[in-house]
Amino acid sequence: MTFAASVQDRFRGMPSGFATYWPGIAVTAAVAVAAQFLSDHYGAPAMLMALLLGIAFHFLSEEGRCVAGIDLCAKKVLRIGVALLGMRISVELLIGLGASTILLLVSALVATICFGLLAAKLLGRGWRMALITSGSVAICGASAAMAIAAVLPKNEFSERNLIFTVLSVTVLSTLAMIAYPIIAQTMGLDARATGIFFGGTIHDVAQVVGAGFSVSPEAGETATLVKLIRVTMLAPVVLVYSISLRNVPQPEGETGKRPPLLPGFVVAFLILAALNSFGLVPEMVAKAGMETSRWALLAGIVAVGMRTSLRRVLDVGGDAVALVVAETVFIAVFILVGIHYLGHA
């Protein structure tokens, strides 16, 4: 008996629901492990590897036994990963950073989203593209893109926009990790100002940490702290989007029910953040939760990649690239100007 046949026999006795989902879950998990392996051994961002490998296996989501499991990972598992990010957040983080820096970060968030909406209109792009790209740039890259996409009203371009956004912010984060330390040194920023610059502008957490600690331990610690404060803003932004857009009519033929007033994964995020703030999450549990979150997000982006055709992503157009680059430059300039007026530079 072959290994595949043995596995099939073993799962035949399982509940029918699990038997429906397990092939897709298994292949998604295998690709996620491969993406992490490539990241660990070759230094490439894990999210980028997961996305590219997922796109390469797009044929698995078109038909066959893997479709249901891939869909489950692209929706449910992805949201679990976002919810568990709440374990990183606490009130102590907010207090330690200082009111002026928090005000700068909140102002940058609001300004970037407003800039994104304006720039999208000038470039002829839709408001959905503006919200998902500006939100991912302003908050926490790929994780924010996936969380925002979960509450935006769907249309025929929703998955394409999500894949494009994840791909573009991951690439831009990697470029920023290389370029921003040079900019900080050229401008003569001290360690704290450098940390605020990196944490307030680079999209993904891993690249923030890499850029910060490449300069100094103090810059790395400040950058990580600032980045986690930006992650804190994910729940309020998703909540505002969810409430504001829940009455937007769905496309013709869309039979999905209206989204809940408060998405379940946002509720879980807030509850975990509150528990962590009161010191009710043991350190061992928090570490396990963050590791689970990392793998859930990785599997989720693999599944999203599998569900999207590369040809459709390439059809997004140069104006969409210009939009996300402009948003990235805007938030970098905004934070640098803010640092100057706060007296850190």
Disulfide bonds with the S-S distance in Angstrom:
none
